[in-house]
Amino acid sequence: MALDQPGGRPGNLTPEQELRLKELWISLYEVLGVIESDNLGAGGESPNPSKKKGRLSWLSRHSPKGSPEIGSESDMADDKHGLSKEFRRVLASQSKESIRRSFWDMTKNDNPDAILLRFLRARKWDVHDALVMMISAFHWRSVDMKVDDELVAKGEAGFLEISRSGTGTEKKDAADFTSQFHMGKSMVHGLDKENRPITIVRARLHHPGNETEKSLEMYTVFVIETARLMLRPPVDTAVSDTDSKQPIHTLMRIDRP
């Protein structure tokens, strides 16, 4: 069945949205070190070291008139999403190469344009806010949650082994993580009429306090990452069907992670 392509997605952009996407790519390229600042020479060195600019130079020069520089005091004061400080910290603590790797690890089998458009839609097509949100998300995935290097890479088998041979909190988290698979707390099964993967969650099997908070977060992210791999363009959302004790199924739409 042919489905209408939602707006703001690859292949269905207005001229203004396409321009915002290009601007975000340029901003991201400079942060990742793919392109250099305007004042850098062919060899990558500034003719005048005192005028060398950082990774935010492009965005600072091309932000809308009156828009504060990311990380500045005025930007912090107007940081309604609470991410500007985190953005500045990420750029200070991570190399361009590590951020670049985080981006491609997150992209997986997705269209890279679709990844950037997701952040633009979330921030109402504001390039400044979308870049801040995106870099903060990269940091959370690669440093805080270690989604690709540990969680997905080890998978159920890896954490099952840790639950048997590990020690301390690591063993407890791994045991609680795998126990949620064993009890069948959720599963990704089939597609709905709009070709969205269906995640069935058996809420009656969830008892607060039975698992550690970290293991619950690990399990949730792992299920979402699994559902992502089942998405087929132009579909970019999944459906969660929560099966509770009552004979009522609550359907809710979740955005692609």
N, C-alpha and C positions, 0 to 999 in steps of 0.2 A: 504494500500500500504506500503510495507516494505521500510524503509528509511535508507540510509547509516548513521551510527553514526559518527559524526565529531570527529576528533582527539582531544586529550586532555580532553576528557570527561570520566566520570565513565564507566568502562568497555571497554575503548578503549585508554589505556595509553601505551606508550613505557616504557621499564624498567627504563630509565632515568627520565621520567616524574613521574612514580610511586615513585621513590626515592625522588624526590623533594616534592611530596605530603606528604610523611611520615615525611620528615624533617620539613615541615611547621606545621604539626600536633603537633610534639614534641615542636616546638617553641611556638605554641599557647597554648599548655597544660601548659607550664611553666608560661606564662603570666597570664593565668586564674587561676593558683594555683592548677591545677589538679595534677601536679607532682612537686616535690621540686628540688632544685639545688643539684648537686652531693655532696656538702659538708654538707648537712643537715642530721641529724640523724633520727632515726626511729620516735622519738617524735616530729619532725618538728623543733627542735632547733639546732643551730650550736654549735658543741663542742667548737669552738673558736669564740666568738661573733665578734672579730675584723676582721674575715675572712668571715663573712656572706655576701652573694651576693644577688643582687636584681633580679628582674624579667627578666632582659636582660642577665643574666649570661650565660645561655645556648647558646643563639645566639652569644654572644661575643666569647665564647670558640670554637664554631663550625662554625663560618663564614669562607668563603674562605680566604685563606692566603692573607693578604694585605687589606682585607675589613675593613673599619673603624667601630668602635662601634657605634651603633645607638645613636644619640643624641650628639656625641662628636663633637668637633669643626671641625675636618676634615670631618665628616659626614655631618655637616651642610653646609660646603663649597661645597660639592659634591651633595647636595640635589636637583637634577634636577626636582623632582616632588613637592618640597615644602612641604613635609609631615613629615619630621623627627622631626622638632620642635613640631608639633602638636602631634606626637606620644609620645614624652617625656612628654608633658603637660598632655596628657590623663592618662598616667601611674601614674603621680604625683597627679592627682586630683580625679581619680576614683578607687574604690576598685576592687579587683579581682572578687568579686561576681557580681558587677554591670556590668563589662565587659562581664562576662560569661553569664549573663542574656541577654545582648544585642545581643550576638552571637546567642543564641537559639531563641530569638524573631525574628531575621532576617531570620533564617533558615526556620521557619514555616513548610510547607509541602515538602520542598526541601530535596534532599540528601545532608547531611553535606559535603561529599566529593566534591559535585558539587560547593558548596559555596567557598571552599578553592581553587578549581581548577580555578574558575573564576578570582580570584585575581592573581593566578600564571600566567595565560594566559595574563592578563592585564600587568603584569610586566615581561613578557618574561621569565618566570620560574626562576626568581631570588627570592629565599626564603626571603632574607633580605628585599627587596623592597615590596614583597607581604605582609609580616607581617605588615610593617609600614602602607601600604595602607589599609589593612583590619581593623586594630585597629582604624585608623582614621575614617573609614567608620562607624564602630560601634558607635563611639562617635557622629558623625554627626546625625545618625539615632536616638539615644537614648536621647541625650542631646540638640543638636541644633534644630533638626526637630521634635523630639518626635513622630516618625512615628507610633510606635506600642502602646505606652501608651496613646496617645491622638488622633492623626489623624485617625488611623484606628479604634481604640476603640470607639470613639464617632461617626464616620461616618456621613452620611448626616443628619440623624435624630438629632444627638447631636448638630451639628453646626446650624441646623435650629432653635433649641430651643435657642441657644446662640444669634442668629441673632434677636430673638424676645425679649429676656429678658436681654441680656448682655448690657454692657456699653462701651463707648470709642472705642479705636482701635480694641479691641477684638470683639465687635459687628460688626464693619465695615468689618473686615476680614472674619468673619463667614457669613455675608450677601453676600459678594462678592463670597465666596467659594460656597455657595449653589446656587447662581444665575446662575453659570456656568452649574450646573446640570439642572436647570429649562429651560435654553435656548437650551439645547441639544448640547453643544459645542463639545462633543465627546461621543463615546460609544464603548464598546467592544462587537463585534458581529461576531460569526462564526470563522471558521478556513480556512487557505489557503490550497493549495495542499500538503504542507509539514507539515500539522497539527499544524501550528503556529497560536495562537490567533490573530485576526485582530482588531486593534483599529482604528476606523474611527474618524478623527479630522476635524471638519467643521471650517476651518480657516477663512471663511467669517464672522463668528460670533465673532471673536476675534477683539476687538478694543482697542489698547494700551491706557492705562489711565483710562479705565472704571472700572478696578478692581485694588486693591492694589497689590503690588509686592508679598507680603507674601501670599495672597490668591491664586495667580497664581501658586506659588510654591507648596502650599498645594494641590491644585487641580491636578497639574501634577503628584506629588508623589502618590496621592490617586489613580489615574487612573493606574499608573504603578503597584502599589501594587495589584490592582484588577486583572490586566492582569496576574500577577505572579501566582495567585491562579488557573488560567485556564490552566497553562502549565502542560503537561503530559510527563514524561520522555519517551524517551531520548530527547525530544524537550526542549530546554532551551532558545529560543528566541521568540520574538513576532514581528508582522509587524504593522507599522503605515501607514495608508492610509490617506493622507491629501487632503481633498476635498476643493479646492479653488474656487474662482469665475469663473475662466476659466475652460473649460471642460477637464482639465488635472489632472490626479491623480498621485501624486508623491509617490512612494513606497520606503520606506527605512527600513532597518533592524536595530532593536535595541537590544542591549544585555540585558540579564536578569539582573534586579537590585539586 
